[in-house]
Amino acid sequence: MVRAFDEMLAELAERRHEFREQRYVSKDFVARLKRLGLYRVATPQRFGGLAMAPADFLRQVERISVVDGSTGWVASFGSLLIYLGSLPLETQAELYADGPDVVLAGALLPIQRATPTERGFLVNGRWKFASGCMAADIVCVGIPGGDGDGGGVGRPRGALVRPDRLEIVPDWDVVGMRGTGSFDIVAKDVEVDREWTFVRGGEPVIDEPLFRYPAISYAAQSLSVVSAGVARAALDFAERVGSGRASNTGAPKLAERAYYRAGIAEAEAKLRSARAYFYEAADEAWQAIVDGGQVSDERNAHLRLSAAYLARTSSEVVHQVVSLSGAAAIYNDHPLPALLGDALVPQEHAFLSPAMYDAAGAVLMGQPATIPAFR
């Protein structure tokens, strides 16, 4: 399996520009990720899942993201099946009837109208950011029905729809994570049975260790770790080529300049420190579950805080590398501008916004979280 993973990374290095140009990861490559087990890590064990420890999965996503952030982002959605643990067991059995490898694409927001029917809901609307939808087996769209309804900002209800019942609008034109295929999704009079809906972060009916890990926190971690891979790629580039390029002005090579050496070393320390906190929080939360306990509110606060901190620190690291790299980094064919765009995106996600600092601080001081859906 180690060799197969390395071979996948080698192919990705050859194809990442293809994915960026077409703006999505090709379905055949997602199938390769499936064969490696990345889309069964959060499938219940009773349905053939791996039930992988979160930190182990996060490290795999990080390695992919070093090669290509967009593919890491799409692979990170393997963790999202943990959301579906609150579906009725009969629905889950049907979902996994063809095997445990299921690609879920999510487009929960903005919450769109759903008319109640005898069987469930008649769904209409348009949703944003359906990352990975081009290769998805099932797509989740947001409808009223969870707590926090109206705006749906707390725990919106998700309705699961097969992609052939939806229209994909390829409108993804962005500066970073260009290959994620985060297109808009449109539903027109699509009826969804009530049993195929769930509340995000709702109480699971599956009694397995992974389903005691905070679902929303796991989703936040899975997105955040992509930025760490992107930052690692920027630092690897800086350290590899810094000593090999002479200045056009005749100045010393970058690695011969004290400010460059010191700046890159500082960036290394920043990234490694943020990663250490991130994985420490993940390992401690998982160990609490393995020991037969639960993830406390305090431990969950560290999951959310370390994820937000890693995303923002990683973006700062890439910016620092670019600022130290001279005029060559302003050209579009230079590797750093693409990494700069990719590093920008994770920190902009709602799960990783600056509001997480206030919410985590409140919990660590014994107060309620200041945002909804904090765990």
C-alpha positions as CSV (number, residue, x, y, z in Angstrom):
1,M,0.0,0.0,0.0
2,V,2.9,2.4,0.7
3,R,4.3,1.8,-2.8
4,A,0.8,2.3,-4.3
5,F,0.5,5.6,-2.4
6,D,3.9,6.8,-3.7
7,E,3.0,5.8,-7.2
8,M,-0.3,7.8,-6.9
9,L,1.7,10.9,-5.8
10,A,4.1,10.5,-8.8
11,E,1.1,10.4,-11.2
12,L,-0.4,13.4,-9.4
13,A,2.8,15.4,-10.0
14,E,2.4,14.7,-13.7
15,R,-1.3,15.5,-13.8
16,R,-1.8,18.4,-11.4
17,H,-1.6,21.0,-14.2
18,E,-4.3,19.1,-16.1
19,F,-6.6,19.3,-13.1
20,R,-6.0,23.0,-12.6
21,E,-6.7,23.7,-16.2
22,Q,-10.0,21.8,-16.4
23,R,-10.8,23.0,-12.8
24,Y,-11.6,19.6,-11.3
25,V,-9.8,16.3,-10.4
26,S,-10.6,13.7,-13.1
27,K,-12.9,10.9,-12.2
28,D,-10.3,8.2,-13.1
29,F,-7.9,9.8,-10.5
30,V,-10.5,9.9,-7.8
31,A,-11.1,6.2,-8.6
32,R,-7.4,5.7,-7.9
33,L,-7.8,7.5,-4.5
34,K,-10.7,5.2,-3.8
35,R,-8.6,2.1,-4.4
36,L,-6.2,3.4,-1.8
37,G,-9.0,3.5,0.7
38,L,-9.3,7.2,1.1
39,Y,-13.0,7.1,0.7
40,R,-13.7,4.4,3.3
41,V,-11.8,5.9,6.2
42,A,-15.1,7.2,7.7
43,T,-17.4,4.5,6.5
44,P,-18.8,2.5,9.4
45,Q,-16.9,-0.7,10.1
46,R,-20.1,-2.7,9.9
47,F,-20.3,-1.6,6.2
48,G,-16.7,-2.4,5.4
49,G,-15.0,0.9,6.5
50,L,-11.5,1.3,7.7
51,A,-12.5,3.5,10.7
52,M,-9.0,5.0,10.4
53,A,-7.7,7.2,13.3
54,P,-8.3,10.8,12.3
55,A,-4.6,11.8,12.6
56,D,-3.6,9.0,10.2
57,F,-6.0,10.1,7.6
58,L,-5.0,13.8,8.0
59,R,-1.4,12.9,7.4
60,Q,-2.3,11.2,4.1
61,V,-4.3,14.3,3.0
62,E,-1.3,16.4,3.9
63,R,1.1,14.3,1.8
64,I,-1.3,14.6,-1.2
65,S,-1.5,18.4,-0.7
66,V,2.2,18.8,-0.8
67,V,2.0,17.7,-4.5
68,D,-1.3,19.4,-5.2
69,G,-3.6,21.3,-2.9
70,S,-6.7,20.8,-5.0
71,T,-6.4,17.1,-5.0
72,G,-5.7,17.1,-1.3
73,W,-8.9,19.1,-0.8
74,V,-11.0,16.6,-2.8
75,A,-9.3,13.7,-1.0
76,S,-10.1,15.3,2.4
77,F,-13.8,14.8,1.8
78,G,-13.2,11.1,2.6
79,S,-13.7,12.2,6.2
80,L,-17.2,13.6,5.6
81,L,-18.9,10.3,5.6
82,I,-18.8,10.7,9.4
83,Y,-21.7,13.2,8.9
84,L,-23.8,10.3,7.6
85,G,-23.7,8.4,10.8
86,S,-27.0,9.9,11.9
87,L,-28.9,8.5,8.9
88,P,-31.2,5.5,9.6
89,L,-29.3,2.2,9.5
90,E,-31.4,1.0,6.6
91,T,-30.4,4.1,4.5
92,Q,-26.8,3.6,5.3
93,A,-27.0,-0.1,4.3
94,E,-28.4,1.0,0.9
95,L,-25.8,3.7,0.6
96,Y,-23.0,1.2,1.1
97,A,-24.6,-1.7,-0.8
98,D,-22.1,-1.6,-3.6
99,G,-19.1,-1.2,-1.2
100,P,-17.6,1.0,1.4
101,D,-15.9,3.5,-1.0
102,V,-18.3,6.4,-1.4
103,V,-17.4,9.9,-2.6
104,L,-19.6,12.5,-0.9
105,A,-19.7,16.1,-2.3
106,G,-21.2,18.7,-0.1
107,A,-23.1,21.9,-1.1
108,L,-25.0,22.7,2.1
109,L,-25.2,26.4,1.7
110,P,-27.1,28.6,1.1
111,I,-30.1,26.8,2.5
112,Q,-32.7,26.4,-0.2
113,R,-36.4,25.8,-0.1
114,A,-37.9,22.3,0.3
115,T,-41.6,21.6,0.1
116,P,-42.8,18.8,2.4
117,T,-44.3,15.8,0.6
118,E,-45.8,12.5,1.8
119,R,-42.4,10.8,1.3
120,G,-40.0,13.6,2.3
121,F,-39.2,16.9,0.5
122,L,-39.4,18.4,-3.0
123,V,-36.1,20.2,-3.3
124,N,-35.4,23.3,-5.5
125,G,-32.5,25.7,-5.6
126,R,-28.9,26.4,-6.3
127,W,-26.0,25.7,-4.0
128,K,-22.3,26.9,-3.9
129,F,-19.0,25.1,-3.4
130,A,-19.8,21.5,-4.3
131,S,-16.1,20.5,-4.2
132,G,-15.5,17.2,-5.9
133,C,-18.9,17.0,-7.4
134,M,-17.6,15.8,-10.8
135,A,-16.6,12.4,-9.4
136,A,-19.2,12.2,-6.5
137,D,-21.3,9.1,-5.8
138,I,-23.7,11.2,-3.7
139,V,-24.2,14.9,-3.2
140,C,-25.5,16.7,-0.1
141,V,-27.6,19.9,-0.5
142,G,-28.8,22.0,2.3
143,I,-32.5,22.4,3.1
144,P,-34.5,23.7,6.1
145,G,-35.1,21.3,8.9
146,G,-32.2,21.3,11.3
147,D,-31.8,23.5,14.4
148,G,-30.7,26.9,13.4
149,D,-33.2,26.9,10.6
150,G,-34.2,30.1,8.8
151,G,-30.6,31.0,8.0
152,G,-29.5,27.5,8.5
153,V,-26.2,28.6,10.0
154,G,-26.2,26.3,12.9
155,R,-26.9,22.7,12.0
156,P,-28.6,22.7,8.6
157,R,-30.4,19.6,7.2
158,G,-28.7,17.9,4.4
159,A,-30.5,16.0,1.6
160,L,-28.6,13.3,-0.2
161,V,-29.1,13.2,-4.0
162,R,-27.6,11.1,-6.7
163,P,-25.6,13.5,-9.0
164,D,-27.5,12.4,-12.1
165,R,-30.6,14.1,-10.7
166,L,-28.7,17.5,-10.4
167,E,-27.3,20.0,-12.8
168,I,-23.7,21.0,-12.3
169,V,-22.8,24.6,-13.3
170,P,-19.1,24.8,-14.0
171,D,-18.6,28.4,-12.7
172,W,-15.5,27.8,-10.6
173,D,-13.1,30.7,-11.6
174,V,-10.8,31.4,-8.7
175,V,-7.2,32.2,-7.8
176,G,-6.6,29.2,-5.6
177,M,-7.6,25.6,-5.3
178,R,-8.6,25.8,-9.0
179,G,-8.8,22.0,-9.4
180,T,-11.3,21.3,-6.7
181,G,-14.3,21.4,-9.1
182,S,-16.2,23.4,-6.5
183,F,-19.0,24.1,-8.9
184,D,-22.6,25.2,-8.3
185,I,-25.3,22.6,-8.0
186,V,-28.9,23.1,-9.2
187,A,-31.9,21.0,-8.3
188,K,-35.3,21.3,-10.0
189,D,-38.2,19.5,-8.4
190,V,-36.1,16.7,-7.0
191,E,-38.0,14.6,-4.4
192,V,-35.8,13.3,-1.6
193,D,-37.1,10.7,0.8
194,R,-37.0,11.8,4.5
195,E,-34.8,8.8,5.3
196,W,-32.1,10.3,3.0
197,T,-31.8,13.5,5.0
198,F,-29.8,14.2,8.1
199,V,-28.9,17.1,10.4
200,R,-25.2,18.1,10.1
201,G,-23.5,17.1,13.3
202,G,-26.5,15.2,14.5
203,E,-26.4,12.3,16.9
204,P,-25.1,9.2,15.1
205,V,-26.9,5.9,15.3
206,I,-23.6,4.1,14.7
207,D,-21.9,3.0,17.9
208,E,-18.3,2.9,16.8
209,P,-15.3,4.9,18.1
210,L,-14.9,7.1,15.1
211,F,-18.5,8.2,15.4
212,R,-17.7,9.6,18.9
213,Y,-15.2,12.0,17.3
214,P,-16.7,15.4,16.8
215,A,-17.9,15.4,13.1
216,I,-17.7,19.1,12.4
217,S,-14.3,19.4,14.0
218,Y,-13.0,16.5,11.9
219,A,-14.3,18.3,8.8
220,A,-12.5,21.4,9.8
221,Q,-9.3,19.5,10.4
222,S,-9.5,17.8,7.1
223,L,-9.7,21.1,5.2
224,S,-7.0,22.8,7.4
225,V,-4.4,20.1,6.8
226,V,-4.5,20.8,3.1
227,S,-3.0,24.2,3.8
228,A,-0.1,22.6,5.7
229,G,0.7,20.5,2.7
230,V,0.7,23.6,0.5
231,A,3.0,25.4,2.9
232,R,5.3,22.4,3.0
233,A,5.5,22.6,-0.8
234,A,6.5,26.3,-0.7
235,L,9.2,25.7,1.9
236,D,10.6,22.6,0.0
237,F,10.8,24.8,-3.1
238,A,12.5,27.6,-1.2
239,E,15.1,25.4,0.4
240,R,15.7,23.4,-2.8
241,V,16.2,26.3,-5.3
242,G,17.2,29.1,-3.0
243,S,20.9,28.3,-3.3
244,G,20.7,27.6,-7.1
245,R,19.6,30.9,-8.6
246,A,21.8,33.9,-9.1
247,S,20.2,37.4,-9.0
248,N,19.7,39.3,-12.3
249,T,21.3,42.3,-10.6
250,G,24.5,40.4,-9.7
251,A,23.6,40.2,-6.0
252,P,24.4,37.0,-4.1
253,K,22.3,33.9,-4.4
254,L,19.3,33.8,-2.2
255,A,20.8,31.3,0.2
256,E,23.8,33.5,0.5
257,R,21.7,36.3,2.0
258,A,21.2,36.4,5.7
259,Y,17.6,37.7,5.5
260,Y,16.6,34.8,3.2
261,R,18.2,32.2,5.4
262,A,16.7,33.7,8.6
263,G,13.3,34.2,7.0
264,I,13.0,30.6,5.7
265,A,14.2,29.2,9.0
266,E,11.5,31.3,10.8
267,A,8.9,30.0,8.4
268,E,10.0,26.4,9.1
269,A,9.6,27.0,12.8
270,K,6.1,28.5,12.3
271,L,4.8,25.6,10.2
272,R,6.3,22.9,12.3
273,S,5.0,24.4,15.5
274,A,1.4,24.8,14.2
275,R,1.5,21.2,12.8
276,A,2.7,19.9,16.2
277,Y,-0.2,21.5,18.0
278,F,-2.7,20.3,15.3
279,Y,-1.6,16.7,15.5
280,E,-1.3,16.8,19.2
281,A,-4.9,17.9,19.6
282,A,-6.1,15.2,17.1
283,D,-4.1,12.5,18.9
284,E,-5.3,13.5,22.4
285,A,-9.0,13.6,21.3
286,W,-8.7,10.2,19.6
287,Q,-6.9,8.7,22.6
288,A,-9.7,9.8,24.9
289,I,-12.2,7.8,22.7
290,V,-9.9,4.8,22.6
291,D,-9.7,4.9,26.4
292,G,-13.5,4.6,26.5
293,G,-14.3,8.2,27.1
294,Q,-15.6,11.1,25.1
295,V,-14.0,14.2,23.6
296,S,-14.6,16.9,26.2
297,D,-15.6,20.4,25.2
298,E,-12.1,21.6,26.1
299,R,-10.5,19.0,23.8
300,N,-12.9,19.9,21.1
301,A,-12.0,23.6,21.5
302,H,-8.3,22.6,20.9
303,L,-9.4,20.7,17.7
304,R,-11.1,23.8,16.3
305,L,-8.4,26.2,17.5
306,S,-5.5,24.2,16.2
307,A,-7.2,23.7,12.8
308,A,-7.9,27.4,12.4
309,Y,-4.4,28.3,13.6
310,L,-2.8,25.8,11.2
311,A,-4.7,27.2,8.2
312,R,-3.8,30.8,9.0
313,T,-0.2,30.0,9.9
314,S,0.3,28.0,6.7
315,S,-1.0,30.9,4.6
316,E,1.4,33.3,6.4
317,V,4.3,30.9,5.7
318,V,3.6,30.8,2.0
319,H,3.3,34.6,1.9
320,Q,6.6,34.8,3.8
321,V,8.3,32.5,1.3
322,V,7.0,34.6,-1.6
323,S,8.1,37.9,-0.1
324,L,11.6,36.5,0.3
325,S,11.9,35.0,-3.2
326,G,12.5,38.1,-5.3
327,A,11.1,39.3,-8.6
328,A,11.0,35.8,-10.1
329,A,8.0,34.9,-8.0
330,I,5.8,37.5,-9.8
331,Y,5.6,35.5,-13.0
332,N,2.6,33.2,-13.6
333,D,4.8,30.3,-14.7
334,H,6.7,30.3,-11.4
335,P,5.5,27.7,-8.9
336,L,4.9,30.1,-6.0
337,P,2.0,32.1,-7.3
338,A,-0.2,28.9,-7.6
339,L,0.9,27.9,-4.0
340,L,0.0,31.4,-2.8
341,G,-3.5,31.1,-4.2
342,D,-4.0,27.7,-2.8
343,A,-2.8,28.7,0.7
344,L,-5.3,31.6,0.7
345,V,-8.4,29.4,0.3
346,P,-8.6,27.1,3.4
347,Q,-8.4,30.0,5.9
348,E,-11.4,31.6,4.2
349,H,-13.6,28.6,4.9
350,A,-16.3,29.2,7.6
351,F,-14.9,26.3,9.7
352,L,-11.5,28.0,9.9
353,S,-12.4,31.7,10.2
354,P,-11.0,34.1,12.8
355,A,-14.2,33.6,14.8
356,M,-12.9,30.2,15.9
357,Y,-10.4,31.9,18.1
358,D,-13.1,33.7,20.1
359,A,-15.3,30.5,20.3
360,A,-12.4,28.4,21.4
361,G,-11.3,31.0,24.0
362,A,-14.8,31.1,25.4
363,V,-14.9,27.3,25.8
364,L,-11.5,27.2,27.4
365,M,-12.7,29.7,30.0
366,G,-15.8,27.7,30.8
367,Q,-18.3,29.7,28.7
368,P,-20.5,28.6,25.9
369,A,-19.0,28.7,22.4
370,T,-19.7,32.0,20.7
371,I,-20.6,30.4,17.3
372,P,-23.2,27.7,16.4
373,A,-22.1,24.2,15.4
374,F,-18.8,24.4,17.2
375,R,-18.7,20.6,17.7
